[in-house]
Amino acid sequence: MTPFDYRRAADQTEALSLAEGGRCRFLGGGTNLVDLMRQNIEAPAALVDVSRLPATIDVTSKGGLIIGATVRNSALAAHPVVRAQYPMLSRALLAGASAQIRNMATVGGNLLQRTRCSYFYDAAGSRCNKRDPGAGCDAIGGLSRNHAILGTSEHCIATLPSDMCVALAALDAIVHLDGPMGPRSVPLLDFHQLPGTTPHIETVLRPGELITAIAISPSAVAANSRYRKVRDRSSYAFALVSVAAGLDVADGRIRDVRIALGGVAAKPWRAVQAEDVLRGEAPTRENFLRAADVELAAAKPTEANAFKIELAKRTMAAVLGDLTGAGA
């Protein structure tokens, strides 16, 4: 591990001041960042510990949420309003990692966790454009069963491992930031970036910028929602495919719908085309599968992960079916 300075911030103002200038990273729970530092994949000159900043979950007058970035994943999953009004978010959090890691990991850190691609982690023996821009991508043509099928490029086919972010994408969450240029807000859907020609640039976060909170608005879709994660084993495994979905049905027709996919792209994949197909239609399994077909038409799998296309379609239809009683 490369030597680094360590500083603990007493409040947000001090955190931003300590991070000003230099190559610095903010430290919350450290469940991903510290591992990357131990393997010399991340080598910040300094860490600013923000774990002591207030960890608050505020419920707005209309039932929305303002979630502090230092809130632990386990605390958010257990919050009564989250469980009652945003069940897809609670289920997504509980599907991630282990109980011990959820007790340490923060909401802000969850947004910033990096891919679990084995080639990315193999700094000594594998080429990775995300780790070393311009080096090449050994996952393309290599072992790619767990890799992306949507939004890929010739430079990278890695996936984002977060479960929480998939639910937040379906909930139209807003990420609040603060930094040298002042506070700003970014839709969660725009926070992560697809690889394109610059897979090493994973988010729109600017140098010295700190995630301060995540905001979610209430809706009928959020209240009637599910999260399902398909993986190789029942716990402590990353998604092959996951689906966060919510439905608002009135008079036998889908009035509104939100769908996001995980395990299939370098960012939470909002299934906008599938949503467009379903609005105004009857909530039937046939319509769910038709919408899934439209969404997955753009998939570009490798030989090893082509199974994810059908898996994503069936999982999407199953989750929507659970919400409507239309069957799996």
C-alpha positions in Angstrom: 0.0 0.0 0.0 1.3 3.5 -0.9 1.8 5.7 2.1 -0.9 8.4 2.6 -2.0 11.1 5.0 -5.0 10.6 7.2 -7.3 13.4 8.4 -10.6 13.3 10.2 -13.2 16.0 9.4 -15.4 17.3 12.2 -18.0 18.7 9.8 -18.7 19.2 6.1 -17.0 22.5 5.9 -13.8 21.1 7.3 -14.0 18.0 5.1 -14.1 20.2 1.9 -11.3 22.4 3.3 -9.1 19.4 4.0 -9.7 17.9 0.6 -8.9 21.2 -1.3 -5.9 20.6 -3.6 -3.9 17.5 -3.8 -4.9 13.9 -4.6 -7.4 13.2 -1.9 -10.3 10.7 -1.3 -13.1 10.9 1.2 -13.4 7.9 3.5 -16.8 6.7 4.8 -17.0 3.0 5.7 -14.0 2.1 3.5 -15.4 -1.3 2.5 -14.4 -0.9 -1.1 -11.8 1.9 -1.1 -9.5 0.3 1.5 -9.5 -3.0 -0.4 -8.5 -1.1 -3.5 -5.7 0.7 -1.7 -4.4 -2.6 -0.3 -4.1 -3.9 -3.8 -2.5 -0.7 -5.1 -5.3 0.0 -7.5 -6.2 3.2 -5.6 -3.3 5.3 -4.3 -4.7 8.6 -2.9 -2.1 10.9 -1.3 -4.5 11.6 1.5 -7.8 10.3 3.1 -10.3 12.6 4.6 -12.4 10.6 7.1 -16.0 11.8 6.9 -17.5 8.9 8.9 -18.2 11.2 11.9 -20.4 13.6 9.8 -24.1 13.5 10.8 -25.9 10.4 9.5 -29.5 11.6 9.2 -32.6 10.3 7.3 -35.1 13.1 7.1 -38.7 12.5 6.0 -40.2 15.5 4.1 -43.7 16.8 4.7 -44.9 14.9 1.6 -43.2 11.7 2.6 -40.0 12.0 0.6 -36.6 11.2 1.9 -33.3 13.2 2.3 -30.7 10.6 3.1 -27.3 11.7 4.5 -24.3 10.3 2.6 -22.8 8.9 5.8 -25.9 6.8 6.7 -25.0 3.1 6.9 -26.7 0.8 4.5 -28.2 -1.3 7.3 -29.7 1.7 8.9 -31.3 2.8 5.7 -32.7 -0.6 4.9 -34.3 -0.8 8.4 -35.8 2.6 8.4 -39.6 2.2 8.8 -40.5 4.7 6.0 -38.1 3.1 3.6 -39.6 -0.3 4.3 -43.2 0.9 4.0 -43.0 3.4 1.2 -39.8 2.4 -0.8 -39.7 -1.4 -0.4 -37.5 -1.8 -3.6 -34.8 0.2 -1.9 -34.9 -1.7 1.4 -34.8 -5.0 -0.5 -31.9 -3.9 -2.7 -29.8 -2.9 0.3 -30.5 -6.1 2.1 -29.5 -8.1 -1.0 -26.0 -6.5 -1.0 -22.9 -7.9 0.6 -23.1 -9.3 4.1 -24.6 -7.9 7.3 -21.2 -7.0 8.6 -20.4 -5.0 5.5 -23.8 -3.3 5.4 -23.2 -2.2 9.0 -20.0 -0.4 7.8 -20.8 0.7 4.3 -22.2 4.2 3.7 -24.8 5.4 1.2 -22.3 7.8 -0.4 -19.7 5.1 -0.6 -22.2 2.7 -2.2 -22.6 5.2 -5.1 -18.9 5.2 -5.6 -18.0 1.5 -5.4 -16.0 0.3 -8.3 -16.4 -2.7 -10.6 -15.7 -6.2 -9.3 -14.3 -7.2 -12.7 -11.5 -9.7 -12.0 -9.2 -8.1 -14.7 -9.6 -4.8 -13.0 -8.4 -6.3 -9.7 -5.5 -8.1 -11.3 -3.1 -5.2 -11.5 -0.1 -7.4 -11.9 -1.2 -9.6 -14.8 -4.1 -8.1 -16.7 -4.8 -5.2 -19.0 -7.6 -2.9 -17.9 -8.6 0.5 -19.5 -10.5 1.4 -16.3 -7.4 0.9 -14.2 -4.8 2.0 -16.8 -6.3 4.1 -19.6 -5.2 2.9 -23.0 -3.8 -0.5 -21.8 -6.6 -2.6 -23.4 -9.4 -4.8 -21.9 -8.6 -8.4 -21.3 -12.3 -9.1 -20.3 -13.1 -8.7 -24.0 -12.3 -12.2 -25.4 -11.6 -13.4 -21.8 -13.7 -14.7 -19.0 -16.8 -12.5 -19.3 -19.7 -14.4 -17.8 -20.4 -11.7 -15.2 -19.9 -8.8 -17.5 -22.1 -6.2 -19.2 -24.5 -6.7 -22.1 -25.8 -3.1 -22.4 -24.0 0.2 -22.9 -20.6 -1.5 -23.5 -17.8 -0.2 -25.7 -14.7 -1.7 -27.3 -12.8 -0.3 -24.3 -14.7 -1.8 -21.4 -17.5 -4.3 -20.6 -17.4 -4.1 -16.8 -20.5 -3.8 -14.7 -21.4 -1.6 -11.7 -21.8 -4.0 -8.7 -24.2 -1.8 -6.6 -27.7 -3.1 -5.7 -28.7 0.1 -4.0 -28.1 2.2 -7.1 -30.4 0.1 -9.2 -33.3 0.9 -6.9 -32.3 4.5 -6.7 -32.3 4.7 -10.5 -35.9 3.3 -10.6 -36.9 5.9 -7.9 -35.5 8.9 -9.9 -33.2 9.8 -6.9 -31.2 13.0 -6.9 -27.6 13.1 -5.7 -26.6 16.2 -3.8 -23.0 17.3 -4.0 -20.8 20.0 -2.6 -17.2 21.0 -3.5 -14.9 23.8 -4.6 -17.4 25.2 -7.1 -20.3 25.1 -4.6 -23.3 22.8 -4.1 -25.1 21.1 -7.0 -27.6 18.4 -7.6 -27.4 15.6 -10.2 -30.0 13.0 -11.1 -28.8 9.5 -10.1 -29.4 8.4 -13.7 -26.8 10.9 -14.8 -24.3 10.4 -12.0 -22.6 7.2 -13.4 -21.2 7.2 -16.9 -21.0 4.5 -19.6 -17.5 3.5 -20.6 -17.3 4.9 -24.2 -13.7 5.8 -24.9 -13.0 6.8 -21.2 -14.0 3.9 -19.0 -11.7 5.3 -16.2 -14.1 8.2 -15.8 -16.9 6.5 -13.9 -19.0 9.3 -12.5 -19.6 13.1 -13.0 -18.0 13.7 -9.6 -15.4 16.6 -9.8 -12.1 16.7 -7.9 -12.6 17.6 -4.3 -16.4 17.1 -4.5 -18.3 15.4 -1.7 -21.6 13.5 -1.9 -23.7 15.0 0.8 -27.1 13.5 0.5 -29.6 11.6 -1.7 -33.1 12.8 -2.2 -36.1 10.6 -3.2 -39.7 11.8 -3.9 -42.7 9.7 -2.9 -44.9 8.1 -5.5 -47.4 5.3 -6.0 -44.8 3.5 -8.1 -42.3 3.7 -5.2 -44.8 2.3 -2.7 -45.7 -0.7 -4.9 -42.3 -1.9 -5.8 -39.9 -4.9 -5.6 -36.3 -5.7 -6.1 -35.1 -9.1 -7.2 -31.4 -10.2 -7.5 -30.4 -13.3 -9.5 -26.9 -14.6 -8.5 -24.9 -17.7 -8.4 -25.4 -18.2 -4.7 -28.0 -17.0 -2.2 -25.8 -14.5 -0.3 -22.7 -12.4 -0.6 -22.6 -12.6 -4.4 -22.9 -9.9 -7.0 -25.9 -9.9 -9.4 -25.9 -11.7 -12.7 -29.1 -9.8 -13.3 -31.2 -7.7 -11.0 -34.5 -5.8 -11.4 -35.9 -3.0 -9.5 -39.5 -2.2 -10.5 -42.6 -0.3 -9.4 -46.1 -0.2 -10.8 -49.1 2.1 -10.5 -52.2 0.3 -12.0 -55.6 2.0 -12.3 -58.8 0.6 -14.0 -56.9 -2.4 -15.3 -54.2 -0.3 -17.1 -50.6 0.6 -16.2 -50.8 4.3 -15.3 -47.1 4.5 -14.4 -44.1 2.2 -14.2 -40.4 2.4 -13.3 -37.9 -0.3 -14.1 -34.1 -0.5 -13.7 -31.7 -3.3 -14.3 -28.5 -4.2 -12.5 -25.6 -6.6 -13.4 -26.0 -5.7 -17.1 -24.1 -2.4 -17.6 -21.5 0.0 -16.2 -24.3 2.0 -14.5 -27.8 1.2 -13.3 -29.7 0.6 -16.5 -33.0 2.4 -16.6 -35.4 0.5 -18.8 -36.9 3.5 -20.5 -38.0 1.7 -23.6 -39.8 -1.0 -21.6 -41.5 1.6 -19.5 -42.8 3.4 -22.7 -44.2 0.2 -24.0 -46.0 -0.6 -20.8 -47.7 2.7 -20.0 -51.4 2.5 -20.8 -51.3 -1.3 -21.4 -52.9 -4.1 -19.4 -50.6 -5.6 -16.7 -50.2 -9.0 -18.3 -47.2 -11.4 -18.6 -47.4 -11.1 -22.4 -47.0 -7.3 -22.2 -44.2 -7.6 -19.7 -42.3 -10.0 -21.9 -42.9 -7.8 -25.0 -41.6 -4.7 -23.1 -38.5 -6.7 -22.0 -37.9 -7.8 -25.6 -37.8 -4.2 -26.7 -35.5 -3.1 -23.9 -33.0 -6.0 -24.5 -32.9 -5.6 -28.3 -29.8 -3.5 -28.0 -27.9 -6.0 -26.0 -24.4 -6.9 -27.2 -23.3 -9.9 -25.2 -20.2 -12.0 -25.3 -20.4 -15.7 -26.0 -20.0 -16.3 -22.3 -22.8 -14.0 -21.0 -25.4 -14.2 -23.8 -27.6 -16.1 -21.2 -28.1 -12.7 -19.5 -30.5 -11.5 -22.2 -33.1 -14.2 -21.5 -32.4 -14.1 -17.8 -33.1 -10.3 -17.7 -36.3 -10.7 -19.7 -37.7 -13.4 -17.5 -36.6 -11.7 -14.3 -38.2 -8.4 -15.4 -41.5 -10.2 -16.3 -41.4 -12.1 -13.0 -40.9 -9.0 -10.8 -43.7 -7.1 -12.7 -45.9 -10.2 -12.3 -45.3 -10.2 -8.6 -46.5 -6.7 -8.4 -49.7 -7.4 -10.3 -50.5 -11.0 -9.6 -50.0 -11.7 -13.3 -47.8 -14.7 -12.5 -44.1 -15.4 -12.9 
